[in-house]
């Protein structure tokens, strides 16, 4: 991926432009471009045919601020519409928002379009955003609101509803002005804030949600392109069926009759169904088919750069990777992995060895962050580092790398384990979990004892999105419980920079801290690989690997 500079340059330019469109000040000449769909636009599918695709059982209830994994995220993004949405190239367009204006990148005035409703018939108003964000920020809901990290920039997040026996009605930074207007004041300027508003943590919630959040998670009421018309259409661990929302008021009008997302046990099963004409679109090719899927599918094969990063993370509970000896071991393990060979032999050109913790398709990416040399395969240096660690404290037990067996990961995990074993002379093995949900349950509950596979599919097109959510102290997706005040300070500095471009320097400096501490081991960047059947047309995969389902057409 990093060798294809022409592609990355075009995407980066589009992402940079999106910041101007989403967050202009009141006197910005680009203000005219901030409006999205024409008011009153309704969704009218051109076909009643259902598009079938692959997915996985959501880890958590279908509540936007509770969903931070791809299986649930695919469904949430179909059911809800936010203030902005991202097009196929990653550029932001206003959706529910009529305008997002600021003069100082700290206080934003957000005006909503008229005519938006939830699928229960109630209108989408300013308080539906404010109430949803306040609920997500409330520590009382922390066990459910895994994405509350994204609300931290709002003034009043710290200390919200924390006094025992007391409850504050709202974060100070949120104020409803009228039915279609609210203001957001951040604790510090953040020029990237408007760009983040297309992420699911910022979706609105209807009044009915607050009456019974648990029940809502099983039968969500959204305002998006699709709808879960009947809770019975969600057959847990089997599939979910989404119909077209006839009252959707945006411009992303569905060109089909709905989505059937099947929760396949393996990628091989999904691919076999694609070849057999039993599924329309899949967004993952099993490693067993990397060498043949281009020939199998012809021009229906998909292999393109995407904002996806793969790594594995050390659990905070594993003391073998703490302190001076632990850091030496992490460095040794990283340098014992032959990323070039693994991506070439196993992934057949669908992955590129990582040079950092982000993605080459994001503006500001660099392949020369100081410290990144630890990602280079150097068996002699790796052995020396391991010996230094052994002199401090002998390593006991084996190195286990946990992964979910339903995601097509066994081949590369075995290859990584063998590379470590052969280089360092230790027992290194893969540790399979049957499903993604089972793996994530132990990771989330901090009961996992092995190092574990981690991946990140960008929520919005920014370097910060690859860094803050995963490594900032107490962030929602900080699965290794990493904490470094110097790293946090650099992330804060990048967020408060006058422009997104000025923040890049701070985010790159934050990566230098990550290379010094190695809370996770970067492996490679992923292309999105997928394919579609002869039954469908207009299949486009977006900048972060998800098919634009609403554009797909299929004969009746």
TIGUDO-235061 format. One line per field, with one value per residue (C-alpha): residue number from 0; residue in three letters; y negated, x, z. Coordinates in steps of 0.02 Angstrom, whole numbers, plus 32768, in hexadecimal, padded with zeros to 4 digits. Layout:
BEGIN
num <- c(NUM, ...)
residuo <- c(ALA, ...)
Y <- c(Y, ...)
X <- c(X, ...)
Z <- c(Z, ...)
% end
This chain:
BEGIN
num <- c(0, 1, 2, 3, 4, 5, 6, 7, 8, 9, 10, 11, 12, 13, 14, 15, 16, 17, 18, 19, 20, 21, 22, 23, 24, 25, 26, 27, 28, 29, 30, 31, 32, 33, 34, 35, 36, 37, 38, 39, 40, 41, 42, 43, 44, 45, 46, 47, 48, 49, 50, 51, 52, 53, 54, 55, 56, 57, 58, 59, 60, 61, 62, 63, 64, 65, 66, 67, 68, 69, 70, 71, 72, 73, 74, 75, 76, 77, 78, 79, 80, 81, 82, 83, 84, 85, 86, 87, 88, 89, 90, 91, 92, 93, 94, 95, 96, 97, 98, 99, 100, 101, 102, 103, 104, 105, 106, 107, 108, 109, 110, 111, 112, 113, 114, 115, 116, 117, 118, 119, 120, 121, 122, 123, 124, 125, 126, 127, 128, 129, 130, 131, 132, 133, 134, 135, 136, 137, 138, 139, 140, 141, 142, 143, 144, 145, 146, 147, 148, 149, 150, 151, 152, 153, 154, 155, 156, 157, 158, 159, 160, 161, 162, 163, 164, 165, 166, 167, 168, 169, 170, 171, 172, 173, 174, 175, 176, 177, 178, 179, 180, 181, 182, 183, 184, 185, 186, 187, 188, 189, 190, 191, 192, 193, 194, 195, 196, 197, 198, 199, 200, 201, 202, 203, 204, 205, 206, 207, 208, 209, 210, 211, 212, 213, 214, 215, 216, 217, 218, 219, 220, 221, 222, 223, 224, 225, 226, 227, 228, 229, 230, 231, 232, 233, 234, 235, 236, 237, 238, 239, 240, 241, 242, 243, 244, 245, 246, 247, 248, 249, 250, 251, 252, 253, 254, 255, 256, 257, 258, 259, 260, 261, 262, 263, 264, 265, 266, 267, 268, 269, 270, 271, 272, 273, 274, 275, 276, 277, 278, 279, 280, 281, 282, 283, 284, 285, 286, 287, 288, 289, 290, 291, 292, 293, 294, 295, 296, 297, 298, 299, 300, 301, 302, 303, 304, 305, 306, 307, 308, 309, 310, 311, 312, 313, 314, 315, 316, 317, 318, 319, 320, 321, 322, 323, 324, 325, 326, 327, 328, 329, 330, 331, 332, 333, 334, 335, 336, 337, 338, 339, 340, 341, 342, 343, 344, 345, 346, 347, 348, 349, 350, 351, 352, 353, 354, 355, 356, 357, 358, 359, 360, 361, 362, 363, 364, 365, 366, 367, 368, 369, 370, 371, 372, 373, 374, 375, 376, 377, 378, 379, 380, 381, 382, 383, 384, 385, 386, 387, 388, 389, 390, 391, 392, 393, 394, 395, 396, 397, 398, 399, 400, 401, 402, 403, 404, 405, 406, 407, 408, 409, 410, 411, 412, 413, 414, 415, 416, 417, 418, 419, 420, 421, 422, 423, 424, 425, 426, 427, 428, 429, 430, 431, 432, 433, 434, 435, 436, 437, 438, 439, 440, 441, 442, 443, 444, 445, 446, 447, 448, 449, 450, 451, 452, 453, 454, 455, 456, 457, 458, 459, 460, 461, 462, 463, 464, 465, 466, 467, 468, 469, 470, 471, 472, 473, 474, 475, 476, 477, 478, 479, 480, 481, 482, 483, 484, 485, 486, 487, 488, 489, 490, 491, 492, 493, 494, 495, 496, 497, 498, 499, 500, 501, 502, 503, 504, 505, 506, 507, 508, 509, 510, 511, 512, 513, 514, 515, 516, 517, 518, 519, 520, 521, 522, 523, 524, 525, 526, 527, 528, 529, 530, 531, 532, 533, 534, 535, 536, 537, 538, 539, 540, 541, 542, 543, 544, 545, 546, 547, 548, 549, 550, 551, 552, 553, 554, 555)
residuo <- c(UNK, UNK, UNK, UNK, UNK, UNK, UNK, UNK, UNK, UNK, UNK, UNK, UNK, UNK, UNK, UNK, UNK, UNK, UNK, UNK, UNK, UNK, UNK, UNK, UNK, UNK, UNK, UNK, UNK, UNK, UNK, UNK, UNK, UNK, UNK, UNK, UNK, UNK, UNK, UNK, UNK, UNK, UNK, UNK, UNK, UNK, UNK, UNK, UNK, UNK, UNK, UNK, UNK, UNK, UNK, UNK, UNK, UNK, UNK, UNK, UNK, UNK, UNK, UNK, UNK, UNK, UNK, UNK, UNK, UNK, UNK, UNK, UNK, UNK, UNK, UNK, UNK, UNK, UNK, UNK, UNK, UNK, UNK, UNK, UNK, UNK, UNK, UNK, UNK, UNK, UNK, UNK, UNK, UNK, UNK, UNK, UNK, UNK, UNK, UNK, UNK, UNK, UNK, UNK, UNK, UNK, UNK, UNK, UNK, UNK, UNK, UNK, UNK, UNK, UNK, UNK, UNK, UNK, UNK, UNK, UNK, UNK, UNK, UNK, UNK, UNK, UNK, UNK, UNK, UNK, UNK, UNK, UNK, UNK, UNK, UNK, UNK, UNK, UNK, UNK, UNK, UNK, UNK, UNK, UNK, UNK, UNK, UNK, UNK, UNK, UNK, UNK, UNK, UNK, UNK, UNK, UNK, UNK, UNK, UNK, UNK, UNK, UNK, UNK, UNK, UNK, UNK, UNK, UNK, UNK, UNK, UNK, UNK, UNK, UNK, UNK, UNK, UNK, UNK, UNK, UNK, UNK, UNK, UNK, UNK, UNK, UNK, UNK, UNK, UNK, UNK, UNK, UNK, UNK, UNK, UNK, UNK, UNK, UNK, UNK, UNK, UNK, UNK, UNK, UNK, UNK, UNK, UNK, UNK, UNK, UNK, UNK, UNK, UNK, UNK, UNK, UNK, UNK, UNK, UNK, UNK, UNK, UNK, UNK, UNK, UNK, UNK, UNK, UNK, UNK, UNK, UNK, UNK, UNK, UNK, UNK, UNK, UNK, UNK, UNK, UNK, UNK, UNK, UNK, UNK, UNK, UNK, UNK, UNK, UNK, UNK, UNK, UNK, UNK, UNK, UNK, UNK, UNK, UNK, UNK, UNK, UNK, UNK, UNK, UNK, UNK, UNK, UNK, UNK, UNK, UNK, UNK, UNK, UNK, UNK, UNK, UNK, UNK, UNK, UNK, UNK, UNK, UNK, UNK, UNK, UNK, UNK, UNK, UNK, UNK, UNK, UNK, UNK, UNK, UNK, UNK, UNK, UNK, UNK, UNK, UNK, UNK, UNK, UNK, UNK, UNK, UNK, UNK, UNK, UNK, UNK, UNK, UNK, UNK, UNK, UNK, UNK, UNK, UNK, UNK, UNK, UNK, UNK, UNK, UNK, UNK, UNK, UNK, UNK, UNK, UNK, UNK, UNK, UNK, UNK, UNK, UNK, UNK, UNK, UNK, UNK, UNK, UNK, UNK, UNK, UNK, UNK, UNK, UNK, UNK, UNK, UNK, UNK, UNK, UNK, UNK, UNK, UNK, UNK, UNK, UNK, UNK, UNK, UNK, UNK, UNK, UNK, UNK, UNK, UNK, UNK, UNK, UNK, UNK, UNK, UNK, UNK, UNK, UNK, UNK, UNK, UNK, UNK, UNK, UNK, UNK, UNK, UNK, UNK, UNK, UNK, UNK, UNK, UNK, UNK, UNK, UNK, UNK, UNK, UNK, UNK, UNK, UNK, UNK, UNK, UNK, UNK, UNK, UNK, UNK, UNK, UNK, UNK, UNK, UNK, UNK, UNK, UNK, UNK, UNK, UNK, UNK, UNK, UNK, UNK, UNK, UNK, UNK, UNK, UNK, UNK, UNK, UNK, UNK, UNK, UNK, UNK, UNK, UNK, UNK, UNK, UNK, UNK, UNK, UNK, UNK, UNK, UNK, UNK, UNK, UNK, UNK, UNK, UNK, UNK, UNK, UNK, UNK, UNK, UNK, UNK, UNK, UNK, UNK, UNK, UNK, UNK, UNK, UNK, UNK, UNK, UNK, UNK, UNK, UNK, UNK, UNK, UNK, UNK, UNK, UNK, UNK, UNK, UNK, UNK, UNK, UNK, UNK, UNK, UNK, UNK, UNK, UNK, UNK, UNK, UNK, UNK, UNK, UNK, UNK, UNK, UNK, UNK, UNK, UNK, UNK, UNK, UNK, UNK, UNK, UNK, UNK, UNK, UNK, UNK, UNK, UNK, UNK, UNK, UNK, UNK, UNK, UNK, UNK, UNK, UNK, UNK, UNK, UNK, UNK, UNK, UNK, UNK, UNK, UNK, UNK, UNK, UNK, UNK, UNK, UNK, UNK, UNK, UNK, UNK, UNK, UNK, UNK, UNK, UNK, UNK, UNK, UNK, UNK, UNK, UNK)
Y <- c(8000, 7F82, 7F99, 7F5D, 7EA4, 7E6A, 7EBD, 7E83, 7DD1, 7DC7, 7E0C, 7D9C, 7D03, 7D36, 7D50, 7CA8, 7C53, 7CA4, 7C46, 7BA1, 7BD7, 7C15, 7B92, 7AE9, 7A46, 79D2, 7967, 79F6, 79F0, 7AAE, 7A9B, 7AB1, 7B63, 7B9B, 7BCA, 7C7D, 7CC9, 7C63, 7C53, 7CCD, 7D4F, 7DFB, 7EA8, 7F07, 7FA7, 7FC8, 8083, 80EF, 816E, 8192, 8181, 8210, 81F9, 823D, 81FF, 8236, 8238, 818F, 8196, 811C, 80DD, 8075, 7FCC, 7F55, 7F1F, 7FD5, 8017, 8015, 80B0, 80CC, 814E, 80DD, 8040, 807B, 808D, 7FEC, 7F87, 7FCF, 7FA5, 7EF6, 7E53, 7DD1, 7D1A, 7D44, 7DDB, 7E0F, 7E34, 7EBD, 7E56, 7E21, 7D6F, 7D30, 7CF4, 7CAC, 7D22, 7CFA, 7C59, 7BC2, 7B6A, 7B7A, 7AD2, 7A96, 79FF, 7A47, 7B07, 7B10, 7ADC, 7B23, 7AF4, 7B86, 7B6D, 7C03, 7C1C, 7C26, 7CC2, 7D48, 7DCC, 7E6B, 7F0A, 7EFB, 7E5C, 7DE0, 7D4E, 7D44, 7CA7, 7C53, 7CA1, 7D50, 7D30, 7CD8, 7D5B, 7DEA, 7D9C, 7D78, 7E2C, 7E6C, 7DFC, 7E2F, 7EA0, 7EFC, 7F41, 7F65, 8020, 800A, 7F68, 7FAD, 7F1B, 7E93, 7E69, 7E0B, 7D95, 7D63, 7CC4, 7C76, 7BFC, 7C4B, 7CFF, 7D0D, 7D13, 7D2F, 7D83, 7DBD, 7D7C, 7E08, 7DEB, 7D58, 7D4E, 7CBE, 7CAB, 7C90, 7C6E, 7BB3, 7BB4, 7BE6, 7B6E, 7B80, 7AD8, 7B0B, 7BA6, 7BA4, 7B50, 7B7D, 7B43, 7BA9, 7B5C, 7BC2, 7BBB, 7B83, 7B56, 7BEE, 7BCD, 7C85, 7C8E, 7C70, 7CFD, 7D78, 7D52, 7DD7, 7E5F, 7EC7, 7E86, 7DE3, 7E2C, 7DEF, 7E58, 7E4D, 7E26, 7EDC, 7F14, 7EC6, 7F21, 7FCC, 7FCC, 8089, 80AC, 802A, 8086, 811D, 80B7, 8015, 7F81, 7F1C, 7E96, 7EE5, 7F31, 7FD9, 8013, 80AD, 80B8, 814F, 8185, 8238, 820B, 8210, 82C8, 82C5, 831D, 833F, 82A1, 81FA, 81B8, 80FB, 80AC, 8004, 7F72, 7F1C, 7E7C, 7E66, 7DAE, 7DAB, 7DB6, 7E67, 7EB4, 7F72, 7FC0, 806A, 80B7, 80D4, 8135, 81E6, 81F3, 82A8, 82CD, 834B, 83BB, 83AD, 8343, 83E2, 8405, 8355, 8364, 840E, 83C0, 8332, 83AC, 840E, 8374, 837D, 82D4, 8230, 81D3, 8202, 818E, 8210, 8294, 832B, 8342, 83EA, 838B, 82FB, 834E, 8373, 82F6, 827D, 8309, 834D, 82A7, 8244, 818F, 81B8, 81CE, 813D, 8118, 8062, 7FFB, 7FDB, 7F87, 802A, 8050, 80FB, 811E, 8186, 8143, 8178, 8189, 8118, 81AF, 8206, 81CE, 8222, 818D, 8106, 80A3, 80A1, 815B, 8154, 80C7, 8124, 81BE, 8159, 810E, 81BB, 8206, 8178, 818C, 824A, 823C, 824A, 81D8, 81D3, 828F, 82A3, 821C, 8260, 831B, 831E, 827E, 827E, 81C1, 8194, 8153, 80E0, 80E8, 805E, 7FC8, 7F75, 7F82, 7F2F, 7F44, 7F06, 7ECE, 7E48, 7D98, 7D7E, 7E33, 7E50, 7EEB, 7EA2, 7E80, 7E89, 7F32, 7F8C, 7FEF, 8068, 80A6, 80E3, 819D, 81B3, 8260, 8240, 819F, 81F4, 8282, 8206, 81A3, 8242, 8276, 81CC, 81E5, 8296, 8250, 81DF, 825D, 8309, 831F, 83A4, 83FE, 83E9, 8355, 8369, 82FF, 8306, 82F0, 8311, 83AA, 8362, 82D5, 8330, 830E, 83BA, 83BD, 8317, 8335, 83DB, 8387, 82FC, 837B, 83E6, 834D, 831F, 83D3, 83F0, 8349, 8344, 83FD, 83F2, 844B, 83DB, 8415, 83D4, 83DC, 83EA, 83AF, 83F0, 8346, 828F, 8271, 82F2, 82A4, 81F3, 8225, 825A, 81C2, 814B, 819E, 81A2, 825C, 8289, 82C1, 82D1, 8249, 8231, 81FD, 8149, 80E8, 803B, 8003, 7F45, 7EED, 7E4A, 7E1A, 7DD9, 7E12, 7DEC, 7E6E, 7EF7, 7EB9, 7E6C, 7EF2, 7F7E, 7F37, 7E9D, 7EBE, 7F12, 7F01, 7F74, 7FE2, 7FDF, 809C, 80A7, 8020, 7FBE, 7F18, 7E97, 7DE0, 7DA5, 7E01, 7DBB, 7D0A, 7D18, 7D59, 7CC7, 7C4F, 7C95, 7C86, 7BD0, 7B9A, 7B0A, 7B78, 7C34, 7C1F, 7BD1, 7C60, 7CE1, 7CB8, 7CDC, 7D7F, 7DBA, 7D8B, 7DF1, 7E86, 7E74, 7E93, 7F2E, 7F72, 7F56, 7FB3, 8030, 804D, 80AA, 80F1, 80AA, 8131, 80F2, 8083, 80DD, 80C6, 80E4, 8188, 81C0, 81E8, 81ED, 825E, 824D, 8221, 8173, 80D3, 802A, 8078, 7FF9, 8014, 7F75, 7F2C, 7F99, 803C, 803E, 8056, 7FC5, 8037, 7FB3, 7FA0, 805A, 808E, 813B, 817F, 81B5)
X <- c(8000, 8088, 80D4, 8035, 8050, 7FDA, 7F43, 7F6E, 7F8B, 7EDD, 7E89, 7EEC, 7EB8, 7E02, 7E10, 7E63, 7DDA, 7D54, 7D92, 7D70, 7CC1, 7C8D, 7CD2, 7CD3, 7CBB, 7C2A, 7C8C, 7CE2, 7CC6, 7CB0, 7C15, 7BA3, 7BE1, 7BB3, 7AFF, 7AD7, 7A38, 79A5, 7923, 7895, 78F3, 78AA, 78EE, 789D, 78F5, 7905, 78F7, 78A9, 7937, 7995, 7A53, 7AA7, 7B50, 7BC2, 7BD9, 7BEC, 7B7D, 7B89, 7BEE, 7B7B, 7AC6, 7A9E, 7AB7, 7B2A, 7B96, 7BA6, 7BEC, 7CA7, 7CC0, 7CA4, 7C19, 7BA5, 7BE7, 7BAE, 7AFD, 7AFC, 7B35, 7AA6, 7A24, 7A59, 7A86, 7AF5, 7B1A, 7B91, 7BBB, 7C57, 7C54, 7CB8, 7D57, 7D46, 7D0A, 7C8A, 7BDE, 7B57, 7AC5, 7A51, 7AB4, 7A81, 7B20, 7BB0, 7BFF, 7C8C, 7CFD, 7D7B, 7D75, 7D38, 7C82, 7C19, 7B68, 7B0F, 7A6C, 7A05, 799F, 78E3, 7882, 78EE, 7893, 78BC, 7867, 77EB, 77AA, 77F5, 785A, 7917, 7936, 79CA, 79A7, 79B4, 7A6C, 7A8C, 7A31, 7A8B, 7B36, 7B10, 7AD7, 7B77, 7BE1, 7B8D, 7C01, 7B66, 7B5C, 7C16, 7C00, 7B93, 7BD3, 7C79, 7C8C, 7C7E, 7D34, 7CFC, 7C94, 7D26, 7D50, 7CA9, 7CB3, 7C6F, 7C96, 7D0E, 7CAA, 7C03, 7B8D, 7C1D, 7BE3, 7B92, 7AD9, 7ADD, 7AB4, 7ADB, 7A5C, 7ADD, 7B90, 7BAF, 7BED, 7B45, 7AB4, 7A10, 79E8, 7945, 78FA, 7974, 7A0C, 7A8A, 7B38, 7BD0, 7C5D, 7CFB, 7D73, 7DF9, 7DFC, 7DF5, 7DF7, 7DD4, 7D35, 7CBD, 7D0F, 7CED, 7C33, 7C0D, 7C42, 7BBE, 7BE8, 7B96, 7AF4, 7A4D, 79D8, 7919, 78C1, 7889, 793D, 7948, 78AD, 7902, 79B3, 79C3, 7927, 795B, 79FF, 799C, 7920, 7977, 7917, 7983, 7978, 79E9, 79DB, 79A1, 7936, 791F, 7864, 784A, 78BD, 789F, 7903, 79A0, 79C6, 7A59, 7AF5, 7A9C, 7A6C, 7A13, 7998, 798A, 7902, 7908, 78D1, 7849, 7859, 7914, 792D, 79E0, 7A32, 7A76, 79D8, 79D6, 79D6, 799F, 791E, 7988, 7A1A, 7A2D, 7ACD, 7AFE, 7B71, 7BE7, 7C51, 7CE4, 7D1A, 7D2E, 7C74, 7C48, 7CBB, 7C73, 7BC6, 7C02, 7C46, 7BA4, 7B39, 7AED, 7B2D, 7B39, 7BCB, 7C54, 7CD6, 7D58, 7DB4, 7DFA, 7EB5, 7E97, 7E54, 7ED1, 7F2F, 7E91, 7E08, 7E3A, 7E2B, 7D8E, 7D32, 7D84, 7D4B, 7CDA, 7D72, 7D9B, 7E4B, 7E68, 7EBE, 7E58, 7E6C, 7E8B, 7F1C, 7F47, 7FAC, 7FB0, 7FA8, 7FF7, 7F7D, 7FA5, 7F9C, 8033, 80C4, 8140, 812C, 813B, 81D5, 827F, 8282, 81D1, 81FB, 8293, 8225, 81A4, 822B, 8275, 81CC, 81A9, 8250, 823A, 81A2, 81C4, 8138, 8174, 816F, 80C8, 8070, 80BA, 809E, 7FFD, 7FA7, 7FDB, 7FEE, 7F50, 7FB2, 8049, 80C4, 80A0, 8114, 80AF, 8010, 7F99, 7F73, 7FC0, 7F15, 7F09, 7F4B, 7FF0, 8028, 80E4, 814E, 81E2, 81A5, 823D, 823F, 81E5, 8282, 8245, 81CA, 8257, 827C, 8327, 833B, 83EB, 83B9, 831B, 837E, 83F5, 8365, 8316, 83BA, 83C6, 8318, 8345, 83DB, 8366, 82DB, 82C2, 8225, 81AE, 8126, 80F8, 80C7, 8011, 7FBA, 7EFD, 7E8D, 7DDA, 7DC8, 7D35, 7D9C, 7E17, 7EAD, 7EF7, 7F75, 7FC8, 7FC3, 801A, 809A, 80BC, 80CC, 8144, 81AC, 81BB, 81DD, 8265, 82BB, 82B6, 82B5, 821B, 8175, 80FF, 8052, 7FAA, 7F17, 7E72, 7DC7, 7D30, 7CE2, 7D0C, 7C8B, 7CDD, 7D89, 7D48, 7CEB, 7D8C, 7DEA, 7D62, 7D54, 7E12, 7E0F, 7E7D, 7F2C, 7F7B, 7FB0, 7F24, 7EFF, 7EC6, 7E91, 7E4D, 7DD8, 7DD4, 7D38, 7D64, 7DF7, 7E79, 7F20, 7EDA, 7E52, 7ED6, 7F2F, 7EBC, 7E34, 7EB4, 7F3E, 7F00, 7EED, 7E45, 7E0A, 7D7B, 7DE2, 7E83, 7E7E, 7F2E, 7F0E, 7FA3, 7FC4, 804C, 8030, 80AA, 8049, 7FA4, 7FEA, 801F, 7F73, 7F24, 7F9B, 7F70, 7EB6, 7EC6, 7F32, 7EED, 7ED4, 7ED4, 7F73, 7FCE, 7F98, 7FF0, 809A, 8059, 8008, 80A9, 8109, 808A, 80B6, 816C, 8133, 80D4, 8171, 81D0, 814D, 8102, 8059, 802D, 8092, 8062, 8059, 8014, 7F98, 7F05, 7EBC, 7E03, 7DEB, 7D41, 7CD2, 7C22, 7BB3, 7B74, 7AC8, 7AF7, 7B3C, 7B7D, 7BE7, 7C60, 7CCE, 7CF2, 7D91, 7D89, 7D58, 7C9A, 7C2A, 7BB4, 7B1E, 7A9E, 7AE9, 7AE3, 7A5F, 7A1A, 799C, 78F7)
Z <- c(8000, 802B, 7F7F, 7F29, 7F48, 7EBF, 7F0F, 7FBD, 7F86, 7F3A, 7FD4, 8047, 7FE6, 7FF3, 80AE, 80C8, 8065, 80CF, 8168, 8113, 80DF, 8189, 81FD, 81AA, 8209, 81E8, 8170, 8116, 8059, 805D, 80CA, 8035, 8022, 80D1, 80AA, 807F, 8039, 8001, 808B, 807E, 8017, 803A, 801F, 7F92, 7F60, 7EA6, 7EC6, 7F4D, 7F3E, 7FE1, 7FDE, 803A, 808C, 8114, 81C6, 8279, 8312, 836B, 840A, 8462, 845B, 83C1, 8414, 83B3, 8446, 847D, 83D9, 83B9, 834E, 8295, 829E, 82FF, 82AA, 81FE, 8241, 82A6, 8210, 81AA, 822F, 8260, 820B, 825D, 8249, 81BA, 8153, 80F4, 803B, 7FE7, 7FE9, 809F, 8081, 80FE, 80C8, 8136, 814D, 81DF, 81F8, 8193, 81C8, 8244, 8267, 82D6, 82E4, 835E, 834A, 83FE, 83FA, 836D, 833C, 82EC, 828D, 8257, 81BB, 81CC, 819F, 81F0, 8257, 82B4, 827C, 830E, 82BB, 8337, 82F1, 82FA, 835F, 83B2, 845B, 840E, 83EC, 8492, 84F9, 849F, 84BD, 8574, 858D, 853D, 85AB, 864E, 86B5, 86EE, 863E, 862A, 8620, 8585, 8538, 84FA, 8481, 8506, 84E3, 8447, 84B3, 8522, 84C1, 84F6, 8587, 8625, 85F6, 8689, 8728, 86D4, 874F, 87BD, 8867, 88C9, 88D7, 885E, 87A7, 8732, 86A5, 861D, 85F0, 85F9, 8546, 84FC, 84ED, 848F, 843E, 83E8, 839A, 8309, 8356, 83DC, 840B, 843A, 849F, 84AF, 8541, 84C5, 840C, 839A, 82E0, 82B9, 8321, 828D, 822C, 82BA, 82BD, 823B, 82B4, 830D, 83BC, 8385, 833E, 8386, 83EF, 83F9, 849C, 84A8, 84C0, 856D, 85A9, 8596, 854D, 8561, 84FB, 847B, 845F, 8422, 83BA, 8388, 8342, 82CC, 8246, 81C4, 8118, 815A, 81EB, 8259, 823B, 82AC, 833C, 8302, 8266, 82D3, 82E9, 835F, 8320, 827C, 821D, 8221, 81A0, 8184, 811B, 80C3, 812F, 80C8, 812E, 811D, 80F2, 80B1, 8008, 8018, 7FD1, 7FD3, 7F26, 7F68, 7FDB, 8075, 80BE, 80FD, 8162, 8183, 8216, 81C6, 8235, 81BE, 812B, 80C6, 80DA, 80A0, 8009, 7FDA, 7FDE, 7F6F, 7EEF, 7EF9, 7EDE, 7F8C, 7FCB, 7F6B, 7FBB, 8036, 8081, 80AE, 8049, 80A8, 809E, 804A, 7FB2, 7FA6, 7F18, 7EB3, 7EDA, 7E50, 7DD1, 7E24, 7E21, 7D95, 7D98, 7E2B, 7E9C, 7F12, 7F50, 7F7D, 8005, 80A1, 814A, 81A7, 821B, 8266, 8303, 83A0, 8450, 84F3, 8586, 8619, 868B, 8639, 86A6, 8633, 85BF, 8645, 8679, 8625, 85FF, 85BB, 8543, 8502, 84E6, 8486, 8418, 83FB, 83CD, 8353, 82FC, 82F6, 8284, 81CA, 8190, 80DC, 80CA, 8122, 80BC, 801B, 8036, 809B, 8067, 7FB0, 7FA5, 8005, 809A, 80AC, 813E, 81BA, 81CE, 8258, 82C1, 8244, 818A, 80E7, 80A7, 812F, 8113, 8171, 8171, 8176, 815D, 81BD, 826E, 82E3, 8339, 82AE, 8287, 830C, 8287, 8216, 8213, 8262, 82B0, 82F3, 834B, 838B, 83D8, 842A, 8475, 84B7, 8506, 855C, 85A3, 85DD, 863B, 869D, 86BC, 866A, 8600, 863E, 85DF, 8529, 84BE, 8489, 8406, 8414, 837B, 8343, 82D5, 8276, 822B, 81BA, 822A, 824D, 81BF, 81E8, 82A4, 828C, 821B, 829A, 8326, 82C0, 8292, 834A, 837E, 82FC, 831D, 83DA, 8403, 8471, 846E, 840C, 83D6, 839B, 8412, 83B2, 83F0, 8393, 8373, 8373, 83FD, 846F, 8457, 8471, 850F, 8563, 8520, 855B, 8606, 8617, 8638, 85A4, 85D5, 8529, 84B0, 8434, 8382, 8370, 82D7, 82B8, 8230, 8231, 8271, 821B, 81AB, 8226, 826D, 831A, 8301, 82F6, 8392, 8415, 841D, 842C, 849A, 84F7, 85B2, 85D6, 8521, 84F1, 847C, 84E3, 84F9, 8540, 85C5, 8587, 85DD, 85BE, 85EE, 8569, 84E2, 8524, 8523, 846E, 843B, 8497, 843F, 8395, 83B7, 83ED, 835C, 82F6, 825D, 823C, 81D7, 826B, 82DB, 8270, 82BC, 836B, 8337, 82E7, 8385, 83E7, 837B, 83AE, 8461, 8429, 83D6, 8478, 84E0, 8462, 84B4, 8414, 8383, 82D9, 8254, 81AF, 8156, 8108, 805D, 805A, 7FFF, 7FCB, 7F3A, 7EF9, 7E93, 7DE2, 7E29, 7E66, 7E1C, 7E59, 7EE3, 7F2F, 7FC8, 8029, 8073, 810F, 80B9, 80CC, 8033, 8010, 8020, 7FF4, 7F44, 7F1A, 7E9C, 7E7C, 7E00, 7E4C)
% end
